[in-house]
Amino acid sequence: MIKPVKDAAQSSVSFYRTITSSIRLLPDFIIIGAQRGGTTSLYAYLSQHPQIAPAVTKEVHFFDNNFEKGIGWYRTQFPFLIEKSIAKNIGKQNFITGEASPYYLFHPHVPERVAKVVPGAKLIVLLRNPVDRAYSHYYHEVELGHEKLSFEEALAQEEARTHEECARIVADQHYRSYNHQHYTYLSRGIYANQVQRWLNLFPREQLLVIKSEDFYADPDGIFQQTLAFLDVRTIGQKPSQWYKQHNHSTYKQAKMEPRIRKRLIAYFEPHNNRLYKLLGRDFGWEQ
């Protein structure tokens, strides 16, 4: 007996609902770094948008520290496909999801992994003056109990602490390095090398590069710019108190000694110039 067309259509709808209710999404966007550059705050603002659903946790760390868990595990960090279908078909609006793991920008294997798993994902990069980023990073590690040396000693020991670790990470896809993640105060500020790795695999228009200092000075403007990049509707200007700072260190930081700052400015100058040339933009970090 041939099933009536109406019954067949209902069965198809029922089957579709069953499938979409069990499948989870992969990210439409990823904030890939840099650490201590405002990633937590920007992600928090985006997560409050009605068309953006956050991951289970902000820093999923799939492409760096959890890649061996597989794509199935990664999907469990995001909303169900049916939520996107409801938003699109009933609400007539876009629905996207994403995560923010600032170690992604720096980890050497992540760009290739992202390109294989979510090649169409939009990538957001926040770049902070590398001198200020290094100092903030240092106090972040002190506050978390990872760092016992003084700032100057930590800088002097970075090469010895991390050189072999970097080589091991490159040689072994499964190797996780504590030192590489926590003690790379200078290396993480050499942005040109990191951004170039991503541009080798993704077109320039797929990356939104934000100067962190612009974000701090005009959070609403950068927020609206990011929404436009993600192709979700912009929203009315929010009051300044809406843009509270997230992940702000409560540890009392001493002011950086002028001689150390001067030395770091000189250290980063050639690397900054390479970044300016790569992106066609002067970030003005020579102070």
ZIMO-V198278 format. One record per pair of residues at least 12 apart in sequence whose ideal C-beta (glycine too) atoms are under 6 Angstrom apart, sorted by sequence separation. I is the first residue (numbers start at 0). J is the second residue. If there is no record, write none. Layout:
i=I j=J
i=I j=J
This chain:
i=30 j=42
i=61 j=73
i=164 j=176
i=209 j=221
i=137 j=150
i=271 j=284
i=164 j=178
i=42 j=57
i=164 j=179
i=137 j=153
i=59 j=76
i=161 j=178
i=219 j=236
i=78 j=96
i=160 j=178
i=161 j=179
i=219 j=237
i=77 j=96
i=55 j=76
i=161 j=182
i=207 j=228
i=54 j=76
i=160 j=182
i=161 j=183
i=54 j=77
i=218 j=242
i=157 j=182
i=52 j=78
i=157 j=185
i=145 j=181
i=59 j=98
i=63 j=102
i=60 j=100
i=59 j=100
i=62 j=103
i=140 j=181
i=50 j=92
i=57 j=99
i=58 j=100
i=50 j=93
i=63 j=106
i=50 j=94
i=51 j=95
i=52 j=96
i=54 j=98
i=63 j=109
i=62 j=109
i=137 j=184
i=136 j=184
i=62 j=112
i=23 j=74
i=62 j=113
i=133 j=184
i=24 j=77
i=23 j=77
i=24 j=78
i=133 j=188
i=23 j=79
i=24 j=80
i=132 j=188
i=42 j=99
i=22 j=80
i=129 j=188
i=19 j=80
i=20 j=81
i=38 j=99
i=19 j=81
i=107 j=169
i=38 j=101
i=126 j=190
i=19 j=84
i=34 j=101
i=27 j=95
i=29 j=97
i=33 j=101
i=27 j=96
i=28 j=97
i=29 j=98
i=30 j=99
i=32 j=101
i=26 j=96
i=27 j=97
i=26 j=97
i=32 j=103
i=33 j=104
i=24 j=96
i=26 j=98
i=31 j=103
i=32 j=104
i=210 j=282
i=31 j=104
i=188 j=267
i=191 j=270
i=189 j=270
i=105 j=187
i=191 j=273
i=122 j=205
i=191 j=274
i=122 j=206
i=123 j=207
i=124 j=208
i=125 j=209
i=127 j=211
i=190 j=274
i=110 j=196
i=114 j=200
i=125 j=211
i=191 j=277
i=38 j=125
i=110 j=197
i=37 j=125
i=105 j=193
i=36 j=125
i=104 j=193
i=110 j=200
i=26 j=117
i=29 j=120
i=31 j=122
i=36 j=127
i=25 j=117
i=28 j=120
i=28 j=121
i=29 j=122
i=30 j=123
i=31 j=124
i=33 j=126
i=26 j=120
i=35 j=132
i=35 j=135
i=35 j=136
i=142 j=248
i=142 j=250
i=138 j=248
i=64 j=175
i=138 j=250
i=138 j=252
i=134 j=255
i=130 j=263
i=130 j=264
i=93 j=231
i=129 j=267
i=128 j=284
i=37 j=211
i=36 j=211
i=37 j=214
i=44 j=222
i=50 j=231
i=28 j=229
i=43 j=245
i=40 j=244
i=40 j=245
i=39 j=245
i=39 j=246
